[in-house]
Amino acid sequence: AFPNEPMVNFLADRPLAGRYPLALFAVTREQREDLVRGVDRSHARLAVVNRKPTLVDDIPSRVAVPEAWEYLETHFVPEREIGRFLVMRRRGMSP
């Protein structure tokens, strides 16, 4: 779940794809790169993206965690919209 939806992680009842329960906890560039490496290592098939996340300090997530957005847009494709959430599937994996 991205960028800051811990309830989705809880409801999915699955281990986190990385060590950050919220993408916004990855404050430094090194931490953001660690977040991306964790997701990459997990081979997560799906990403659930909140298109209207709560802003922290009025900073959009695309500014706060650009490495994660770049990774998502490079490795995942939109699969389904559910309200404010976009479910994305890893490229090359069948639905």
C-alpha positions in Angstrom: 0.0 0.0 0.0 1.4 3.4 -1.0 2.1 6.0 0.1 0.6 5.9 3.6 -2.2 3.4 4.0 -1.4 1.1 6.9 -5.0 -0.1 7.2 -4.7 -1.6 3.6 -1.6 -3.5 4.7 -3.5 -4.7 7.8 -6.6 -5.8 5.9 -4.5 -7.6 3.3 -3.0 -9.7 6.1 0.4 -10.0 4.3 3.9 -9.1 5.3 5.1 -5.7 4.3 6.9 -5.5 1.0 9.6 -3.4 2.6 10.6 -2.3 6.1 8.6 1.0 6.1 4.9 0.7 7.0 4.4 4.2 5.5 6.4 5.4 2.5 6.6 8.8 4.2 8.7 7.3 7.0 11.5 7.0 4.4 12.8 10.5 4.9 16.3 10.5 3.5 17.3 9.5 0.0 19.0 6.5 1.4 15.9 5.4 3.2 13.8 5.9 0.1 16.2 3.8 -2.0 16.0 1.2 0.8 12.2 1.3 0.5 12.4 0.6 -3.3 14.9 -2.2 -2.8 12.6 -3.9 -0.3 9.7 -3.8 -2.7 11.9 -5.0 -5.5 13.2 -7.9 -3.4 9.7 -8.9 -2.4 8.6 -9.3 -6.0 5.2 -7.8 -4.9 2.6 -8.6 -7.5 0.3 -5.8 -6.6 0.5 -2.2 -5.3 -2.4 -0.4 -3.9 -2.0 3.4 -4.4 -4.1 6.0 -2.6 -4.6 8.7 -5.2 -5.7 11.2 -2.5 -3.4 10.5 0.4 -3.2 12.6 3.5 -0.5 15.2 3.0 2.2 15.6 5.6 3.4 19.2 5.9 1.5 19.9 2.6 4.1 18.0 0.7 2.7 15.8 -2.1 4.0 12.2 -2.0 5.4 12.6 -5.5 7.8 15.2 -4.0 8.3 13.4 -0.7 9.1 10.0 -2.1 10.0 10.4 -5.8 12.1 7.3 -6.0 9.1 5.1 -5.0 6.8 6.8 -7.6 9.4 6.3 -10.3 9.7 2.6 -9.3 5.9 2.1 -9.3 5.4 3.8 -12.7 8.3 1.8 -14.2 7.4 -1.6 -12.8 3.6 -1.6 -12.4 0.6 -0.9 -14.6 -2.9 0.2 -13.5 -5.2 -2.8 -13.1 -8.4 -1.5 -11.3 -9.8 1.6 -9.6 -11.6 1.2 -6.4 -12.8 4.6 -5.1 -9.7 6.6 -4.3 -7.5 3.6 -4.6 -5.7 2.4 -7.7 -4.7 -1.3 -7.8 -1.5 -1.7 -9.9 -0.1 -5.0 -11.2 3.6 -5.7 -11.7 4.4 -5.6 -15.4 4.6 -9.0 -17.0 2.4 -10.7 -14.5 -1.0 -11.9 -15.6 -4.1 -10.7 -13.7 
